[in-house]
Amino acid sequence: MTYQQTIEFLYSSTPVFERVGASAYKEGLDNTKALDDFLNNPHRKYKTIHIAGTNGKGSTSHTLAAVLQSAGLRVGLYTSPHLVDFRERIRVNGMPVSEQYVVDFVEKVSDFIMPLHPSFFELTTAMAFKYFEEEHVDVAVIEVGLGGRLDCTNIIQPVLSVITNISFDHTGFLGDTLEKIALEKAGIIKSGTPVVIGEYTAETKPVFEEKAKQLQAPLVFAQDRGHGKVIPEFQLKGACQRHNAVTILTACNELERMGILPESIDDDNGAEKSPVVEGFAHVCDLTGLRGRWEKISDSPLVICDTGHNLAGWQYLAGQIVKVYEERKAIDPQSSLRIVFGMVDDKDIHSVLSLLPHYAKYYFCQATTHRAIPAEKVAQMANGCGLYGESYCSVKEAYVKAKTESSSSDFIFVGGSSYVVADLLTFLLTVKDL
């Protein structure tokens, strides 16, 4: 099979959560353990760091990988979902897995997996673990797909577990209270393994404390250590990144304490530099991370962001308004235009209630079965006093917003990772938009 045929095989033969939602979710680790045994337990051949949480786990995973790379380590990075190409999910020192490896791996396991009927994520996780073994990584940063306790990444025995925060998302799978969601995320805590909690609430803190006590896992709350902490220059510019940075710095402290991460290294000129400073300053360059308050153009200003739930939009909404007001102070004629779409398992009403009424909206739907139809998004938005036209694709909505804009306008594109994915995919095909 060719690479494209292999990817289509993965999408068509295994349930894909990003495409079909709940029907792709498989509870339990039986398939994952069977695949792992078949591949001779590759994740046991290198150190791992496990990252869970409702928001920020992608940024945290990429930044930790960048810091470790800057320290001279060979680093595997497994994240999801991808935005443009499947290979983004599996990287070593920032380089995506090769197309040929994907083809060869699927051919190698095809006979074994037929009776298993694994999910897309189960098979992809097995691929990542095996690839990291064959690439002889020193350490792999593994992002949880969904939840924690029953996520198929949870067969690893990490040297460090990180839980960024807890808020309402995927409540149909993880529970309808913060305590229930926290308990699912806390499922990645392992016996005797240090765990860093980024942010907590009155409801979630006792859950983490009890789980850590049961497993005798050293517990650190980054939120309690973040006051006055100096944040290095960060390539990620989203308003939420201050909280992520405190979590990452606390995790780095733990890795330094273990001797996995040196506090500083000498560069080629004999000068001392910090892997933490280097990793923060160049996270996107080192790991290929995209879609986090990413600037697409300056004139007009176009920003996209993968924030996709209420907790994320509580940061995004304010940042959008702040940036627009700064532009309007320079040119009173500037307009705010928002290309917006969401998927069906998010609290869209609460997100819409945060958005500015004075913006012009371009409602769209991404190319996933989970996308809420643009007309329905528009109808719900109208009920919140937000108005604009509906478009059947992100491409059409974005092109219309761009052609209607002056150089001083601000266009924001988001609401879902899939909206951003469609935008970035489209931009690969054009030069003047």
BAGU-894718 format. One record per atom (N, C-alpha, C, O): z, x, y. Coordinates in steps of 0.1 Angstrom, whole numbers, plus 5000, padded with zeros to 4 digits. Layout:
BEGIN
ZXY...
This chain:
BEGIN
500050084988500050005000500050095013500550205012499450045023499550105036500950075042501649995037501250145053502550115060502549965064503549905062501549915071501549775075501649685064502349575065500949715053501149625041502549625035503049525031503149745036504549755031505449675040506349605035505349685053506149605062506049455060506949385060504749415058504549275055505149235042505649125041505149325032505749295019507249275022507849185016507849365030509349355032509649215039510549155035508849185049509049055056508748935047509548835048507848945039507448825031508148815018508348695013508648925012509348914999510848915000511448884990511348945011512848945013513248865025512548875035514248785024514648705036515048795048515848885046514548765059514848845071515548755081515048655086516848795084517648715094517048705107517048595113516448805112515748805125514648695126514348645137514048665115512948575115513448435111512948335117514248425101514548285096516048245098516348125096516948335102518248295105519148285092519048365083519848175091520948155082520548175067521248235059519348135064518848145050518748285045518648305033518648385054518548525050519848585048519948705043520948525052522348585051522848565037522948455032523148685031523648685017525048735018525348845022525948645013527448685013527748765001527348724990528448875003528848954991528049084991527049094997528549174983528049314982527449354969527149464966527249254960526749284947525349354947525149454941524349294955523049354956523149494961522449584957523949504972524049634978524549744969524049854968525649704961526149804952525249834940525149954936524449734936523449764926522349854931521949954923521849834943520949924949521450064950520850164948522750064955523350194957523550274944523250394944523950214933524050274921522650324916522550434911521650244918520350284913519850404920519150484915520250424933519850534941520850654940520750754948521850644931522850744929523750764941524150874945524150654947525150654958524950754969525750844971523850744976523450854985524450864997524650985002525050765001525950765013527150855011527950885020527450884998528550974995528351124997529151204996527051155001526651295002526851345016526551465019527251265026527451305040528551215046528851115041529051265057530051195065529351075072528251075075530150965073529650845081530650805091531850825089530150735101530950675111530450525112529250505113531350435111531050295110531350215123532450225128530350145128530450075141530249925139529249885135531249845143531149705143531549655157531949725166531449515159531849455172530749355175529649345170531149265185530249155189529249215198528049185197529649285208528649345218528949495219530049545217527849565223528049705226527949805214528049925216527849745202527849835190526549925190526550035185525449865195524149945195524250065205523950175202524750035217524950135227525950245222525750365224527050195216528050285211527550375200527750495200526750315191526250385180525250495185525350615180524350455194523350555199524050665206523650785205525050635215525650735223526450835214526450955216527250785204527950865195526950965188527251085186525850905184524750995177524251095187524151215183524051065199523551155209524651265212524251385213525851235212526951335214526951425202527051555204526951375190526951455178525751545177525851665173524551495181523351575182523551695192523151805189524151665203524351765213525251875209525251985214526051845199526951945193526352025182526952115176525052005180524252085170524252025156523852095147524751905154524751845141523451775138522751735147523151765125522051685121522551545118523351525110522051445126522651315127521751205122520651195128522151125113521451005109521950885118523150885122521050795121521450675129520750555123519550545122521550455119521050335114521550215122522750185124520550145128520850035137519949915135518949925128520249805141519349685140519649595151520749595157518649505155517349495150516449605157516949665166515249615152514249705160513649615171513649495170513049685181512349615191510849615190510249515192510249725186508849735185508349775171507449705166509049865165508549915152509749925142510849975146509649885130510649885120511350025119512550025116510550125121511050265119512150295129512950395127512350225140513350245149514750235143515750295148514850155132516150135126516750255120517950265118515950345115516350465107515850585114514650615114516850665119516450785127517250905122518450895118516751025123517451145121517151235134516051265137518251265141518151345154517151275163516351345169517151145163516351075172514951035167514250955173514451105157513151085152513150975141513850975132512250875143512150765133511750805120510950905118512150735109511650765096510150755096509550675103509550835088508050835087507550705080508150655072506350675084505650555077505550585063505750495054505150705059504950745045506250725037506250685025507350765043508650745035508950605033509350565022508650515042508850375040508050325029508450245020506750365029505850315018506350365005506450294995506650495004507050554991508350494986508550474974509350464995510550414991510350274985510950244974509650194991509450054986508750054973509049984964507750144971507050154959508050204948507950154936508950294951509850344942510850244936511150244925511250154945512350054941511749914938512449824934510449904939509849764938510149694925510549584924510049774913510349704900511749674899512149564893512649754904514049734903514549614911515449534907513949594923514449494932513949354929514549254933512949344921512349204918513349104913513448994918514149144903515049044898516349024907517048924906516549124916517649114925517449024936518348954941516249014941515848934953516848974965517448884971516849104969517749144980517249084993516049054994518149085003517649045016516949165022517149275018516249145033515649245041516649355045516349475044517849315050518749405055519449485043519749605045519649425032520149495020519149605016519649725013517949575016516949675011516749785022516649905019516749745035516649845046517849935046517750055049519049885044520249965043520150065032520550185035519750025021519550125010518550235013518750345010517550195020516450285024517050395034516850515032517850345043518450435053519450535046519350655049520250485037521250565031520550675023520950795023519550645016518750735008518050835016518050955014517450795027516750885036517650985042517251105043518850945046519751035052520151145042520351255046520351105030520651205019519551305018519751425018518351255017517151345015516851435027516251535026517351385039517151465051518351555054518351625064519351555045520451645046521251635059521451735065521551515063522251495076523651545074524251535063524351585085525751625084526551495085527651485079526151405094526851285096525851175099524851195105526251045095525350935099526250835106527350795102525650775117526350675124525650545120524450525121526550455114526050335108526550215115527750185116525550135121525950015128525949895118525049875110527049815119527049695111525949595115525649585127525449525105524449425108525049295114524749255125525949235106526549105109527949105104528149115092528949085113530349075108530849215105531049295114531249235092531849355088532349355074531849425066533249265071533749255057532749245046532849315036531749155048530749135038529449185042528449165035529349265053528049325056527749435046528649505041526449445043526049545032526249685036526249775027526449715049526849855052528249895048528650005049529049795044530449815042530849875029531949865025529849935022530150015010530550155013530950225005530350195026530550335029532050355031532850265033532450485030533850535032533750625044533650745042533850575056533650655068534850745071535950725066534550845080535650925085536250855097537350895101535550765103536050695115535350555115534150545113536150455118535650315120535850285135536950315141534950215141534950175155534650025156533649975150535449945163535149805165535149785181536249805187534049755186533849765201534649655208535349675217534449525203535149415210534849285201534149295191535549185205535349055197535148945207535848925217534048865205533748745213533048645204532748685192532748535209532048425200530648455199529848465208530248475186528848495182528748475167529648515160527648415163527448395148528648325142529148355131529148225150530348155145530148075132531148055125528948045129528647975116528948065104529148015093528848195106529148285095530548345096531148375086530948375108532148455110533448385114534548435113533248255117534448175121534348125135533648175143535148015138535047955151536247985160536447915170537048085156538148135165537948285166537448345158538548335177538548485179539348555167538948665163540348495163541148555152540348565139540348665132539548455136538748455124537648565125537348635115537048565137535948665139536448805138535848895132537648835144538348965143538649005129538449125126539048905121539348935107538148985099538249075091536948915102535748965096535349105100534949185092535449125113535049265118536049365113535649475110537349325112538349425107538149465093538749555087537249395086536949425072536349565070536249615059535849625081535349765080536449865080536249985077537749825083538849925083539149965069539249885060539250095066539450155053540850215052541350265062541250225040542550285037542650435043541850515039543650455051543950585057542850645067543050755071541850555070540750605079541050565093541350445095541050655103541350615117540350515121539150515118540850425130540050315136540250305150541450305155539150295158539250285173538850135176537750095172539650065183539349935188539049945203539849995211537849905207537449925221538249825230538949875238537949695228538649595237539349495228538849465217540449445232541149345224541649225233541649245246542049125227542649005234543948975228544349035217544648885234545948845228545748785214546648795205544548725211544348665198543948775188544248755176543248875192542648975183543549095180543449145169544349135189545149255187546049245175546049345167546749135173547649125161546849135148547349185138545549085148544749095136544449235132544549275121544149315142543749455140545049535136545049615127546149505142547449575139547849545125548249635118547749425120548149385107547249445096547749505086545949445099544949505089545249655088545249705077545349725099545549865099546949905092546950005085547949825095549249845088549049835073549649915065548349725068548249705054547549825047547849865036546549885054545749995049546250135053545550235050547350135061547850265066546750345073546550465071546050275081544950335089545350355103545850265110545350485108545750515121544950435131543650435131545650365140544950275149545050315164546150345169543950315171543950355185543250245193542150205189543850195204543250095212542650165225543450215233541350175225540750255237541050185250541250255260541150055250541449975262542750025269542850025281543750065261545050115266544950255271545850305278543950335267543750475271542750495282542450605286542050385286540950395295541250405309540350445317542450375313542850365327542750515333543450605328541950525343541850655350540950755342540850875347540450715331539550805323538250835331537650745336537950965332536651005339535450975330535451035319534550895334533350865326532250965330531850965342531651035320530551115324529351045329529250915327528451105336527151045340526550985328526251055318526150855329525750785317524250735320523950685330523350765310521950725311521850575311520850525316522850515304522750365303523450305316524550345319522750215323523150175336523750025336524049975347523849965325524349825325525749815329526549915327526149705335527549695340528549695329529649735331528149655317529049655305529349795300530249815292528549895305528650025298529950105302530350195294530650065312531950125315532950105303533650195299532949975298533849945287533350025274534150075267532050025272531550095260531850245261532250305252531750295274532050445276533450475272533650585266534450395276535850425272535950425257536750505251535350325250535450325235534850445230535350505220533650485235532950605229533750735232533850815223534350745243535150865246536350875238536750985233536950755235538150755226537750795212538450865205536550745207536050785194535750935194536050995184535250985205534951135205536251215204536251315198537351165211538551235210539051235195539551345191538851125188539251125174538451225166538951295157537151235168536251325161536551465164536451555156536951495177537451625180538651665173538851775168539551565172540851595165540651625150541351705144539551565144539251585130538451715128538351765117537951775139537151895138535751875135534951965133535351745136533851715134533051735146531951775145533751715158533051735170533751845178534951825181533051955182533752055190533952005204533151925209534952055211535152015225534052065234533751995244533552185232532452245240531752345231532252395221530452375236529652475229529052555239528952525251528552675235527852765244526352735243525752725233525752735255524252715255523552855254524252955252522252855255521552975253521853085263521653205260522353045274522653145285524153185285524653255294524853145274526253175273527153085281528453105281526652985288527452895296528052785287527452745277529252745290529852635282529452495287529352475299529052415277528752275281529352185270529652225259529552065275530251965266529251875259528351825266529351865246528451775239528551625244527651555244529751595248530051455253529251435266528551335267529251525275528551515288527051515285526351425291526551595276525151605273524751475266523651415269525551425257525151305249525051175258524151095257526051165267526051055277524851065286524250955289524551175291523551195301522151175295521251145303521951195282520651185276520551105264519651125255521350995263521350915251520050855248519650855236519350805258518050745255516950845251516150825242517050965257516051065254516351125240515351155232517551135236517951195223517751095211517551145200517950965214517950875203516850765203516650695193516150755214515150655215515650515218514850425217516850505223517450375226516650315237516350375247516350185236515650105246516249965248517049925240515949905259516249765262517649745267518149635268518349855272519649835278519549855293519449975297519449755300519149755315518049865317518249955325516949845311515849935311514849905322514449785324514550005331513649985342512249995337511850105331511449895339510049895335509149945346508150015344509449895358508649945370509549935383510549865383509049995393509849995406509249905416510049855425507949875415507349795426506349695419505249725417506849565417508249515419509149585409508749635399510449565412511449615402511449525390511649405392511249585378511349505366512349565357512249685354513349485353514449535344514449435332514249315333514649495320514849415308516149455302516649565303516749355295518049385288518149295276517849175277518749355265518849275253520049195252520349135241520949185262522049095262521748955258520748895264522448905248521948775242522948675239522648565233524248695244525248595242526148585254525948655264527048495254527848465266528648585271528648615283529248665262529948785266529048885273529448945282527848905268526948995274526448945288526349025297526248815289525748765301526848755312526548745324528048755308529148765318529048895326529548895338528448995321528149115328526749115335526649145346525849065327524449075332524248985344523549025354524748865344524548775355524948835369524248825379526148895369526648955381525849075385525549095397525349155375524549265379523149225384522649295393522649125379521349075384521449035398520649075407522448955401522748915415522949025425522449035436523749125420524049245428522849315432522649355444521949345422520749425424519849345434519249405443519749215431518849135440519349135454518549145463520649115456521149115470520849245477520649255489520949355470520649485476519249495480518949555491518349445472516849445476516649355487515849385496517249235487517049145498517649195511517049155522518649275511519149335523518149425530518149445542517249485521516249575527515049495531514449525541514649395523513549305526513949165524513949115512514249085534514648945533513648855526513948745522512348905525511348825519511348845503510548775496512148935498512048955484512548835476513448755481512048815464512448705455512948755442512648865438513748665436514348695423513648605413513548485414513048675403512248595392512848635379513048755376513148535370513748565358512948505346512748385345512448595337511748555325512848535315513548635311513048415309514248385301513848305289513148215289514448345278514448275265515648305256516148415258515948225247517048245238516748195224515748125222517648235215517448185201518548085198519448065206518348015187519047885184520547895180521147795179521048015178522448025174523348075185524448125182522948065197523648115209524148005217523547895217525148025226525647925235524847925247525347975258523647865247522747875258523247795270523047835281523947685268524547615279525447695288525347695300526347775281527247855289526547965296526948005307525548025289524748135296524048075308524048135319523347965307522647905318523547875330523147885341524847835327525747805338526047925346526647915357525748045341526048175349524948215358525148305366523748155356522548205362522448155377522848045379521848235386521648195400520648085401519548085396521047985410520147865412518947905420517847835419518948005428517948045438516748125431515748145438516948165419515848235412514748145408514948025406513548205407512448125401512348165386512348285383512348065377512448095363511048075356510247995360510948155346509748155337510248145323510548245316510348025318511047995305510048025294508847985295510448095284509548145273510248135260511448115259509448165249510048175236509448295229508248315229510348365222509948485215509248455202509348335197508648555196507948525183508848545172508748635163509848445171510748435160510948285157510948205167511048245145511348105142512648055148512847935149513548155151514848115157514748085172515748035178513648115178513548095193513647945196512947865190514347915207514347775212513047755219512747835227512347645217511147615223511247625239512247575244510347685245510447705260510647575267511447575277510047465263510147335270511647295269512147235278512247315257513647275255514547365264515547315270514247495265515047585273514947535288515947525295513747495292513547445306514347325308514947305319514347235298515047105300516547125301517247065310517047215293518547245294518847315307519847295314517947405312518047475324518047385336518847395346517147285336517147185346518447115348518847085359519147085337520447025337521447105344522547055348521147235345522147335352521647365366522147455373520547295371520047325384519147445385518947505395518547485374517647605373516247545370516047465361515247595378513947535377512847645376512947755382511747605369510647695368509647635358509847525353508647715354507647665344507947715330508647815329507347655320507547695306506247765302505147725305506447865293505347935288505547955273506647975268504447955265504547955251504848095245505148115233504748205254505048335249505648415260505548385272506348525256506948615266505848685274505948695287504748715268503648775275503148685286502948735297502848565284502348475294503348455305502948455317504648445302505648425312505748555321505848545333505748665315505848795322504648815331504748855343503448795326502248815333502248725346501848775357502648605344502648505355503648555366503448555378504848595361505948645370505448765378505648785390504748855371504248985377503148955387503149015398502248865384501148835393501548755406500948765416502648685405503248615416504148695425504548645435504448815420505448895427504848985438503749025438505649005448505349105459506049235454506849235445505849345461506349475457507849485458508549565452508449395467509849405469510649305460511849305461509949235452510649135443511349205431511149325428512249125425513049175414512749075402513048955403512249135391511949055379512849095368512949215365513649005363514449035351513948965339513548845340513849035328513348975315514448995305514949105302514848875299515948885289516348745283515648655284517548745278518148625271518248645257519048575250517448735251517448765237516848895234515948945241517248965223516649085219515149065216514349155218514848945211513448925207512548905219511348935219513048855230512348845243511948985248510849015251512949075247512749215251511749285242510849355246511949255229511049315219509549275222508649355221509349145225507949095227507449155240506249195241508249175250507849235263507449385260506349425264508249465253507949605251506749615242505949705244506549525232505349535224504149505232503149575230504149405241503049375249502749485259501549515261503749555264503449655274502849785267502249865274502949795254502249905248500749885248499949985247500249765251498849735250498149735264496949725265498949745275498449745288498849865296499849935293498249895307498550005316498949965330499650035337498549845334498749815348499749695350499749645361500549665340501549565341502949625337503949555337
